[in-house]
Amino acid sequence: MSWLRRRRDSRARKLRPFDPAIWQPIRTGLPLIAALDDADAERLGQRAWQLVHAKRWTAGEGAEFDLGAQLAIAAQACLLTLGWNNDDAQAAFANVNDIVLLADAFHRRVEEMDDAGVMHEYDDERAGETSWRGPVVLAIPEVAESGDFTGYNVVIHEFAHKLDLGNSQDVDGFPPLASASDVTAQEWHRVFTAVWDDLQTHLERGEETPIDDYAATHPGECFAVCCELFFTAPDQLIGVYPELYDLLRRYFGQDVLGRLERCHPAKIDHR
């Protein structure tokens, strides 16, 4: 890709010993990470450190990053697998080879066919993207807006797609289930189908959707958007789709709502 320049190949580097001095500002500065207890934060830091050194990191023209920025991104990605054992966590991102950081949002030419069979072409501005065997591409300004409890996180969104691609060449909203999870495939399909149908019903009625309507564009996007909400706005997710929150709580092995309530009790509506 001509618009990229190679910054470094992290996989060619020997894994440096974990550096608490680099991790500490991330541990305390990112609200999603600051909400963790010390044991979880320590485990997350170690996993993020390993992810940084296991993948290739590439900077686009005009983009700059350092080890701290890499570690902050890796920490948010690894937050998805924090509740899993080491084997499941390592396997989750085996399909991630490259992480590309761009200086700004980027555009893609998109072709889509509507229900009437008419093909539409348009330019789509994107904060991130990924594909089967493709890199995880992230726009640095959008990464800077991630990391808190506001319901938006481009890192979690794109790495959720990589989870989804763990058993398919296309995102379909049904990732591999972690070995320790008690969630069944039948339950997964039932709960997500109910959410999908509810979103479509709202759109057909011309009503505002309970969550970002981007979730209604594709089952894979529904999963990624719901992952964003689960980790960054669990109070919103459980308020509109409590069964889905419980499903993701069991799938990820994490009670993010409880974590949020401990750290930001004023954010939770106790009515």
N, C-alpha and C positions, 0 to 999 in steps of 0.2 A: 504494500500500500504506500503510494508515493507521499501521502500526507503524514506519514509517521517517520520518526527517526528512532533508532535503537538507543535506549538510555542505558540499560544494563540487563544482563541475563542473570537473574537471581539464582537460578538452578546451578549455575557454574560456580557460585560462591560456596565456600565451606560454611556450614551453619555456625554462626557466631554464638557464644554463650548468651543466654537471655540477659538483657540489660534493663534492670529495674528503673534506671534513670530516664530511659526513653519511654518506658511504659507508664510511669507515674503521672505525667501530664494528661495522658489519655484516660487513665484510670479515674482521675478526678475531674477532668475537663469535659468529657462527653457524658451528658446526663444518662444515656442508656447504659453506660458502663458504670458510672458512679452509683447507680441504683443497685448494683450487685453486692452481695456480701463478699467478705474478703476471700473466702475459699473459691467461690465462683469466679471472682475477678482474677485470682491467681491462675486458675485453670484456663480461663479465656486468654490471658496474656501469653501463656505458653503455647497454646494452640495457634494464636494469631502470629506469634513469632515464627513458628514453623511454617505457616502458610506463606508468610512474606518470603522466606528463603527457598520455598519449594516451587515457586512460580516465576515466570518471566514477567518483568514489569517494563512497559514501554511508554515513553512520553511522546505525545504528538507535538507538532511545531508550536512553540510558544508555551508549552506546558512544562512545569518544573515540579519536582517532588523530592522529598528526602525520606529517610528511614522512618521518621516519626509519622509522616503522612501515610506511608505504606502500612504501618502498623495500625493506625486508626481505621483504615479501610478494612484490613484483614480482621480486626476485632469485631467490627459490625457484621462482617460476613460470617465469622465463626460463632457469633451470637446465635445464629440459626441452629447450630449443632451443639450448643453448650450442654444441653440435657442428655446427650447421647454418649454412649461409651466411645472409647478411642477408636475402635475399629470402624464403627458406623460413621463417626465424625470424619475420619480420614477418607473413607470411601465416598462420602457425600460430594466432595469436590475433586474427585479423581479426574473428572472431565473438564476441569479448569487447567489450562496450560498457560494462558497469557492474560494479563490484566493491562489494559490500555487506558491511559489517562489523557484526556484532551483538555485544551485550554478553555473551551467553551462548548455550549450545546451544538449539535450538528444536525444536518438534514439528510433525509433519505427520500428517494423517489418511490412512492408506494402505488401499487396497482391493486384495486379491490373490485370485486364484482358484487353488485347489490342483488337483492332478492328477485329483481326483474330480469336479471341476466345482463345488466348494463355495466360495462367496465369503467371505473373511475380512476383517474390518476391525480395525485397531489403530492406536494412536498410536506413531509412530516418532520417537525423539529423534535429531537430526542435528547434526553438527559443521559440515557444509557441504553445499551442493547447487548444481547448475546445470542448465541445459536449453538446448535449441536456441533461440537468440536471447534466452535469459534471462540474468540477472546471475549472476556467481559470488558466492555467499553464503558467508561464513566467520564462524564464531564465534571471537571474539578469544581466549578461554581456550584453545581448541584450536590456534589459530595459535601461541600462546605455547609449546605443547608440541611444536611442529614445529621443524625446523632442524638436527637432529643425526642421528647414525647409530644410531637405536633402532628403525627399521623403520616409524615412523609419521610421516606428514606430510600434513595436510589440504589444504595449498596445492597440493602436487604432485598429490594425488588429484583435486581438483576441476579443476585446469587440464589434467590428463590427459584428463578427460572432454571438455574443450573441443577438445583435439587430435582426439579420437574423433569429435566432431561436425563436423569440418572437411569431411566428405564425406557426411553423412547428417543427417537431422533427429532421429534417435534414436541413442543410444550402442549400438554393436554390437560393440565390441572390435576394429574394423579402421579405424584412422585413415588419412589420406593418407600415403603414403610419401615421405619427403624426397627431393629430386632427386638428392642425392649418395649416397643409400643403395643398397647392392647387394642389399637384401632384396627378394624377389619376393612377390607376393600369394599364390602357391601355397605358398611356404615359411612365410609368416606363418600362414596358415590351418592348415597341417599341425602346426606347433609349438604354437600356442595350442589347437587342438582336442585334442591329446595331453594338455596340461596340464588342460584342462577335463574331459576324460574321466577323468583320474586323480583329480581332486578329487571328481567324482561317485561314483567307485568307492569311495573312502574313506568318503564319507558313507553309501552304501548298506550298507557293512559295519559301520557304527557306529564307525569308526576316526577318530582325530584327523587332520585334513588337514595336509599338509606346510607350508602357508601359511595365513594367516587364512581361515577358512571363508566369510567374506563374499565372497571371490573366486568362490565356487561358486554365488552367487545369480543371477548374470547375466553374460553374456560381457563387457558393458561394465564391470562391476565387477571382473571378472577382470583386464582390461587395466589399470584404474586401480590396483588393489591391487599388481599386479606392477610398475607404474611406481614406486610408493612403495618397494617392496623394492629395486628396481634402484638407486635413488638413495640410499636410507637404510639398507639392510641387504644389500648385494650379496653378502656372504659367505654369508648365509642363502639367498638365491635361487640362487646357483650350486651350493650344496650339495645342493639338492633338485631343481632343474630347470636343469642346466648348459646344455642346448641353448637354453632360453628366455633365459638370461642372455646367451648369445652373440648371439642374435637381436636383443635389445634393445640390446646394445653396438653392433652394426652399425647399427641403426635410429637410435639417438640420436647415434652417432658419438662415444661417450665410453666409456672404460674406467674405470668408477667403482670397481671392485674394486682396480685398480692404484693409484688415487688414495687409497683407504682404506688400503691396505697401506703406502704411503709415509708417511702421517700417523699411522696407528694400527697399527703392525705387530703389537702384542700381541693385537689383536682377531682376527687371521687365524689359523685353525687350519692349521698346516703339516703335519699328520700325513699 
